Structure formats: C-alpha cells, structure tokens
Amino acid sequence: MKHIGENVVRIEAEALRALADRIAGPMAAAFVKAVELIHACSGRVVVTGMGKSGIIARKIAATLSSTGTPALFMHPVDAVHGDLGMVVRGDVVMALSASGETEEILRLLATLKRLQVPLISFTGDAVFEKDAGEGARATQSTQKISTLAAAADVALDCSVAKEACGLGLAPTASTTAMLALGDALAMTLAEKRGFKEEDFANLHPGGKLGKRLARVESLMHTGDAVPRVTPQTRMPDVIYEMSRKKLGVTAVVDGQKLVGVISDGDLRRLLEKRGKDVLDLNAGECMTANPRTIGANEFAATALALMEEKKITSLVVVDGAHGLLGIVHLHDLWGTEMM
C-alpha cells in the first residue's frame, strides 16, 4: 500500500515539474499576460469551476483575496440562475475546467463576451508545446483545443501526463496542477503589488495568524492603567504607583514626554546598594534614562524579540516625539500564541 501512496505523490510531483517548465518556457508569455490582466483589473477576480475544479477555484479565490487581489468564487450553476449578476465590467473571470467542456461553464461564455469581461482559462489542453529545435520557444499545439480554452483571452495549460488515480478517473494530478498555477499567479501578483507583511496582517485580524501579527497598539495598556510619575516624585510614592498599577514598571515623564523608567529590578538593585536610603530619593535620581521603547504600530513579535534581547518584561510605547502612549507587558503577549 505504501508504494501506491508513493506513486501518487511522484505522479503529482512530476505534473508540477512539467507545469513549472511550461511557466518558465513556452507558457511564459501567457502567464505574464494573465498577471497583467489581473493587475490592471479595476474590479474583482471572479473564479469559477464545477466539482473538484470548483473546490480548487474556491481556494484560489481565497488566496488571491488574502494577498491583496480582491477575488470571489462564483458557482457556475448559481451563476446561470441569477448569480451572474455579480460579474460586472472591470472584473476578470478565471474559469477552471480540466476538460474545457464543462457545460455549466460554457453557458456563461455568451454573457461574459457581452460584458466584455476578460477570461482566463485553466484547462487540461496542451495549449503550448516546446519547439524541438529551440527548446523554450512557444508554439501552438497541433491538437484541437477545448471550447473554453478557445474562448479565453488567456488560456493557461494545466495538462498532466496522467492522473494519479489508478483508474485514471479521479481528478488528482490535474487539480494539484490547477492549485499550484493559482498560487503562482497569486504570489506573482502580491510581489507586483508590493504586498508586505503589514498588509497581510491587516487582512488576517482573526485566529492564530491574526494574533501572531497583532500590533502593539492593540495589546498595550493605556490611559489610567499606565503607571507614571514625574522626576520629582518621591520614591515611596513611586513604589505605591508601581504596586497599584501592577505592571512591574513605571514611566517617568516630564509632561507627556518619556524621560525614563523604573522597574522592579531597578528597585531591587537600589535597595541592595543603598538600603532604606532609597526612600529619601526621587524618581529622577533612580530612573533608567533613555530606556528601550517601541512604537504602537510595531508587531507584537517585535516587542517580544526586544524583551527577550534585553531580558525585560515591559516596554514603554511612545510616539515619534517620544510622548508616552502606553506600556506593553510580557503577559499581554501570551494570548498571541507566540510563546
């Protein structure tokens, strides 16, 4: 049985290798044209497909949406019963069909042409072949292509040598190739748009991923919850403020500007060195000036890295003028599942 599993994976891996060779060679111009069509799209990418291809279409739409390209899935059966109204001029349609002859999808073509909506097809047609003499030159395949591929503005080739199914019937290698081609388009578009980590974070506010990409401003303590004293505050009052706010640290501010911090560790070291004489000092004499701080828009992961580097449990959050905004504590990062 393990040989069957191994064989399935090898067949699908070979299908992906062949797809990569096409993207790098004879299908390169078509791939670039598809990217440019989607990049120039003023609306959304509407992805459609039936059956197993439909499942892959849903995944491609989700991947595009999560990486900066607005996209949605449209079921072709629902489309011919009213949902085709979701397609408007300015959109791009991406249609998936291994045979290229899926009836439910072909019934959409007339309307798409009337709307003048560009169509990108993913089919099993061997639309391109390598020229034997030049290796990478694209030539039109001599085999008859499907109705969907022929109607498409850009026909992309998801053909496979064979399915991994022993009967050659269940979509396996072909759907794997479709999924990989969709990922290739999505990642190329993300790169072309300059899609960054912060953009990804903004589109994933929920779940484990959202927590890992949380911003400091969403986790920090603000307002009256932030312990703060002035440089002139006597140390008994400093200790009271730290104890009352329970963050193990207090900010020392001049107006709203941060000038230093005093932590539980600072207090222990001062008591070891000065004993009860510490109570005769003020915050300005005991504080750590120019402490490590962080901006509110930084990722929680950055805050955690700074805490680990400096072996501290709290970071003061400041604005560009070094004004006090809040404090983020190590405990606040536990809920991000980074620890």
N, C-alpha and C positions, 0 to 999 in steps of 0.2 A: 504493500500500500504506500510505503514511503516513496517508492520510485514513481508512483503516479503523481504524488504531490510535487516531487522534484521536477518531473517532466512538465507539469502545468506552469510552474514558475519559470522554467527555462524557455518555454514557448512564448510566454508573455514578455519575458526579458528580451528575447530576440525580436519580438514585434516592436518594442520600444527602441531597440538599437536601430532597426530599419527606419523607424519614424524620425529619429534624431538625424540619421544620414540624409533623409529627404529634406528636413528643415535646413540642414547645412548645405545642401546641394540643389537638386532640381526644383524643390518646392520653396526655396528661399524667397524668391520674388513674390510669390503668392502669400507667404506668411507675412512678409513686410507689408504688403498691401492690406491684409486683414487688420494688422496692428494700426496702420494709418487710418483706415476706415473707422475703427472703433475710437481711436484717439480724437478724431475730428468730429465724432458724434456729439450733437448738441442735446440729444435726449438720453435714452437708456438703451442698453443692450438687452433685447428680448430673446431669451434662449428657449428653444422648444425641442421636443423629442417624445417619441412614444416608447412605452415598455421600458426595457433596460436602458435604452438610449435616453429616455426621459429622466431616469434616475441620475444618469451622468450629467444631463443638462441642468438639473437642479443644483448639483454640486458645482458646476462651472459658474452658474449664475451667482451662487453664494460666494465663491472665491473671488469673482470679479468685484462684487459689492464690497467685500471686506478689505479689498486692496485698492480702493479709490475709483473704481469704474462702476457707476450705477447700473444695476442689472436686475432682471426679474425672470422667473420661469413662467412660461405660458403653456398650458396643456393644449395640444392641438385639437382634441375633441371639444374641450370647453371653448376653444377659440372659434370654431365654426358654429357654436351656439351662443355667440354674443361676446365672448371674451376677447375677440379680435379687436374690439374697440380700444383695448389697452395699447395697441400699436398705433403710433402717430408719426407723421413726417418729422424727421430729425432723429428717429430711432434707427438702430441697426438690428436686424434679426439674424440670429445664429441658429441654424437648423441641423439637428443630428439625426442621421438615419443610415444604418450600416448598408442597407440595400440601395438607398437613394430613391426608393419607390414606395415608401410608406404612404398609403392612401390619405390618411388623415392630414399629413403634412402637405402633400401635393395639392390638397383642396384649398390651402392657404395662399398658393402662389399668385393667383389672379389678383387677389386683394392687395398683396404686397407690391405687385407690379403697379397697380393703380395708385397706391400711396407713394410710389417711388422710394420705397424703403430699401436700402442696400441689404443684400442677402449673402451671408457667409454659410457655406455648407460644410459639414463634416460627414463624409460618406466613405464607404469601402471601395470606391472606384480607384483604380490605379491611374489617377489623372496624369501623373508625371512619371517619366522613366529616365534613367541615366543614359546618355548617349555613349555608346560603346567606345567611340574614339576619343571623346573629350572628358569623360568621367562625370563632371559636375554640370554640364550644360543641360538645361531643361528642354525636353522635347515632349510634345503631346503624345500621350499613349495612343496606340493604334486601336485599342479595344473600345467598344461602344460605351459611352458613359451614361450614367443614370439620368433620369428626368430632373431630379433635384440638383445634381452637380451641373447639369447643362443650363439650368435656370439661374444659378447662383452668380453673383458678381465676383465672388472669390470662392473657388472650390478647393477645399483642403482635403488631402489624401490621408485617410485613416486605414488604408488597406493593410491586411495582415496575410502572411503566407498560409496560416491555418489557425483555427480556434483551438484553445487548449482543451476543450471538451472532447472526450473520446469519441463521441458520435459526430463531432463537427457541427453541432446544432446550437448549443447554449452559447450566447454571447459571452466571451471571456477575454481573449486577447484583443478583440475589436473594441470592447468597451474600455479596456485598460488603455489602449492607444488614444481613444477619444478623450478620456480623462486627462492623460498626460499632455495632449495637444491643448486642451483648455487651460491647464496650468501654465503651459509655455506662453500662451497668449496673455494670460493674466499677469504673470510675473514680468513679461516684457513691457506691458502697459504700465505697471507700477513703477518700473525703472524709468520709463519715458516720462512719466508724470512727476518724477522726483518724490515719490511716495516715501515718507520717512517713518521712523519708529513712533514719533508723537502722533502722526496721522493714524497709524494702526491702533494706538491706544485710544484715540477719540472714538473710533468705530467699534471698540470692544469694551464697553463700560461694565459689562456683567460677567459673572462666572470667574473661574480661576484665573483666566488670562487677564480679565479686566482688573482683578485685584493685584496681579503682579505688575501691571502697567499703571497703577494708581499714581496720581500726583500727590506731592507733599501737601498741597493746599487742602486736599480732601481728607487728610488724616491728622493735621496739626491741631493743637489746642489754641484757641483764640480768645480774645476779649478778657473777661474777668477770670477765666480759667488759667491765664498765663501769669506765673509769679513774676513780679517786677519790683525793683527797689531803685532808689537813687544812690549816687555815690556817697551821699551824706547819711544814709540810713545806718543807724547803729546796729551792730551785729546781733543783739538779742531780737530785734525786730526782723532782721534778715532771716534768722533761724525760724522765727514764727511764720513768716511768709512762705518759706520753703516747706515747712511742715504742713501748713494749711492747704497748699495747692498740690502737694503730693506728687511732684514730678522729679524730685531729686536734684533740682537746679533752680536758680532764679536768674532772670536777666537783670542787668544793671543798666539803667537808661538815664540819659540826660534829655529830658523832654520825651520825644519819641525815638530818639537815636540810641541804638545799642552801643554801649561803651565797654561792656564786659559781662562776664558771667561768674557765678559762684555755684559750685556743685557740692554734693555730699562729700565727694572725695577731697575737694579743696578744704572743707571744714575739718575733716579728719586729720589731714596733714597739718593744718594750722594748729589744731588742739595738741597734736603730738609735739609740735615745735614751740608753741607759745603758752600752752596750758590755758588757764582761765583768763589770762590777759587778753585773749582774743575778744572777749566780751566788751573790752574797752575800745575796740577799733570800729571803724565804719566800713561800709561795703567797698568804697573806693580803695581802701588800703588792703583789702583781702581778695579782690576780684582778679580773675584772669583777663587781662586786656587782650583785645584783638582775637576773640575766640573763633573757632571754626563755625561757620554758618552755612546755610543753604537757602536757595530761592524757592518760592512757593510753587513754581512751575516745574521743578525738577521731579524726576521719577522717584517713587518710594525706594526702588532698588538702589538709586544713587545715594539716598540718605543712609540706607543700611550699609553700603560699602564704606561710607565715611565713618560711621560709627564703629565698624569693625577695624578700620585702619587706625583710628585714634583711640580705640578701646574706651569709648564713652557710650552713655545710654541715652543722651538727649542732644538735639541740635536746635539752635535758635534759628528761626526762619525770618529772613529780612528782605526788604525791597531793595531797589537799586541804589537808594540813598542811605542804605544801612539802617532804615527805620524798622522797628520791631513789628513783626506781623503775627508771630506765634511761636510755639515750640512743638517739635515732634519728638515723641519718646519711643524707645525701642519696643515697648509694649504695644504701641499703636501699629507697628509693622507686623505683629504676629498674625493678624487677620488677613494679610496679603498672601499667605501661604508661601512666602519666600524663605521661611525659617523652619 
